[in-house]
Amino acid sequence: MNMPETHLHSLMDALTRSNASFALYRLPWKEQPTLVLQPEGAPDTYARLQDLNGKTGFVLAPFHADERQPIVLIRPDKVAKGWPEIKKVLAACKGPAKAGTPPNNDAASAKDCRCAYAEAFGRFIAPLRQGTFQKLVLSRSEDTDLPAGFSPTATFINACQRYPRLMISLVHTPVTGTWIGSTPEIILSEEQDCWHTVSLAGTLPVVGEGRTDEWGTKNREEQALVSNYLRDILQRIGTGLKEEGPYTARAGQVMHLKTDFYFHLKQTDCLGDILYQLHPTPAVCGLPKQAAYDFILANEGYARTYYAGIIGWLNPHDGQTALYVNLRCMHLADGKATLYAGGGILPSSVEEAEWEETRHKMETMRRAINSD
């Protein structure tokens, strides 16, 4: 990735302490990032994904939308691609009014998180073994202190350098606060009139600089559940469905089983309706979908907010829509980063192994924070 001039760090970082709304993001295998900036005014907010039909802008949608965590659309008042253009936009931008950061109300120490996770696992595994669910996804959050002189922009750049395969984002609005993420999972994207989504499930840690392909029954079953769900939806909403996979794909400090789905859409003015059908996929929720979704909201023990939601560029007209599931992410507030991670729970799951999976996933952003 091409590097920005150092003084741009302070200009970008200042925006995270302002009333402006912006998204700085870099798509997988791209050299240059894109900035979507709304210098003034509140971002558009919505209660339902269907409300995004026909809209253009940068989306940050929560796992579960409510009055406290609405779906947010950053209006593309200014769009700049590449550091030279981003520099021009920032230089011309008036100093935005300062704003307080939304407080972190879900702060938790590592010890508290370990106990809470074990208790939640007990609540999740029981109905799975009783046959009520085929799969549930259990997630957690954990706080880490930010180092002295922490720069959100430098962390974004570190993540871009470390993880060329992932979509990297730095997003700030007065509604959502500041989020940084490195996600491997496309939920809906378009290139040359061909639409794309992925089934991404099953997780193993990367050992050293190598990788492991020793996928067991649990991981393969989990991946198949997600693929079957997507296949059923895509056969109803699209045409010309093609699959590639499953295959092993690296994402930061872990490996996943991945299947690509390619299809065509007759109309693109109702992408919000399609997102409503896809989100949340079994990769971040469970099966049966609605029952699993309700169970998670009632029993997970904390609010996921924008973790496991939707993030990315939405434009039904220009063929450049690139929307992802907001994974491997963190929320910045009060001198801390709240890291998020989760994993699929099946009747055969073991609590200690699932905890370790979340720990490995959190290392993706933890390493970006601490990178030299």
Buried (B, 14 or more C-beta within 10 A) or exposed (E): BEEBEEEBBEBBBBBBBBBBBBBBBBBBEBEBBBBBBBBEEEBBBBEBBBBBBEBBBBBBBBBBBEEEBBBBBBBBBBBBEBBEBBBEBBEEBEEBEEBEBBEBEBBBEEEEBBEBBEEBBEBBBEBBEEEEBBBBBBBBBBBBEBEEEBBBBBBBBBBBEBBEEBBBBBBBBBBBBBBBBBBBBBBBBBEEEBBBBBBBBBBBBBEEEEBEEEBEEBBBBBBBBBBEBBBEBBEEBBEEBEBEBBEBBBBBBBBBBBBBBBBEBEEBEBBBBBBBBBBBBBBBBBBBBEBBBEBBEEEBBBBBBBBBBBBBBBBBEEEEBBBBBBBBBBBBBEEBBBBBBBBBBBBEBEBEEBBBBBBBBBBBBBBBBEEE
